[in-house]
Amino acid sequence: MARNTQNQRVDAVNIFADKRAPRGHEGSVWTFKQFCEACDTPGAESIQAVLAASATIGFSLYARQDRRLHRITLNDRSVIFRTIEQALDTLADVPHLAHEIAIDTTNW
């Protein structure tokens, strides 16, 4: 019997994204660019940043709009921050983002 000797790359960030997701109605996946554009759309429902904390990975970024929770990606990978400071520095540049940022510590 032939044995598979090739190491397959495991993308743990995306495989376990659904297990780390904060509670809420599942929305579509947004790229970071779509996230910024949605925040800057006149008359749109307010968008809140949600950080899902994980002791092993860091903080995954989600967006909550109109009771829907959207996972945010960049280059087809979940947006992950190692620290709160990194998240705040990045989110400071997102126009018209809701003033409150939620941190879900369910998986901490």
C-alpha positions in Angstrom: 0.0 0.0 0.0 1.4 3.4 -1.0 1.9 5.9 1.8 1.2 9.6 1.4 4.5 11.2 2.3 3.6 14.7 1.2 2.9 17.1 4.1 -0.4 18.8 3.4 -0.6 22.3 4.6 -3.3 22.7 7.3 -5.0 26.1 7.4 -6.0 26.0 11.1 -7.1 29.7 11.0 -9.9 29.0 8.4 -10.7 25.4 9.4 -11.6 26.4 13.0 -13.1 29.8 12.1 -16.6 28.6 12.6 -15.7 27.2 16.1 -14.2 30.6 17.2 -17.0 32.6 15.7 -19.0 34.8 18.1 -22.7 34.1 18.5 -25.0 35.8 16.0 -26.8 35.2 12.7 -24.2 34.1 10.2 -23.6 36.6 7.4 -21.4 36.4 4.4 -17.7 36.5 4.4 -16.3 40.0 3.7 -12.9 41.0 2.6 -11.2 43.7 4.6 -11.8 46.1 1.6 -15.5 45.2 1.6 -15.6 45.8 5.4 -14.1 49.3 5.0 -16.5 50.1 2.0 -19.5 48.9 4.0 -18.5 51.2 6.9 -18.2 54.2 4.5 -21.5 53.7 2.8 -23.9 56.6 3.4 -27.2 55.7 5.0 -26.1 52.1 5.8 -26.8 50.3 9.0 -24.0 50.9 11.6 -21.3 48.3 11.7 -19.6 47.1 14.9 -16.2 45.4 15.0 -16.3 42.2 17.0 -13.0 40.5 18.0 -13.3 36.8 18.8 -10.6 36.0 21.4 -8.6 32.8 21.2 -5.7 32.0 23.6 -3.8 30.2 20.9 -4.4 32.3 17.8 -5.2 35.8 19.0 -8.2 37.9 18.0 -10.3 37.1 14.8 -12.1 40.0 13.2 -15.8 40.0 12.5 -18.3 42.7 11.6 -21.8 42.9 13.1 -24.3 44.7 10.9 -28.1 44.5 11.2 -27.9 41.4 13.5 -25.6 39.6 11.0 -22.1 38.6 11.8 -19.6 38.7 8.9 -16.2 37.1 9.0 -13.5 39.4 7.7 -10.7 38.0 5.5 -7.6 39.4 3.8 -6.0 37.3 1.0 -8.5 34.5 1.6 -7.5 34.2 5.3 -9.2 35.3 8.4 -8.0 38.6 9.7 -6.2 37.8 13.0 -4.6 40.2 15.4 -2.0 39.0 18.0 -2.9 41.9 20.4 -5.7 44.3 21.2 -3.4 47.1 20.3 -2.8 45.8 16.8 -6.6 45.5 16.3 -7.2 49.1 17.6 -4.5 50.5 15.4 -6.0 48.9 12.3 -9.6 49.7 13.2 -8.8 53.3 13.8 -8.4 53.8 10.1 -11.8 52.3 9.2 -14.3 55.2 8.5 -17.6 55.4 10.3 -17.1 52.3 12.4 -19.4 52.0 15.4 -17.7 53.5 18.5 -18.0 50.3 20.6 -15.9 47.3 19.8 -17.0 43.9 21.2 -14.7 41.3 22.4 -16.1 37.7 22.6 -14.1 35.7 25.2 -16.1 32.5 24.9 -13.0 30.6 23.5 -10.4 32.3 25.6 
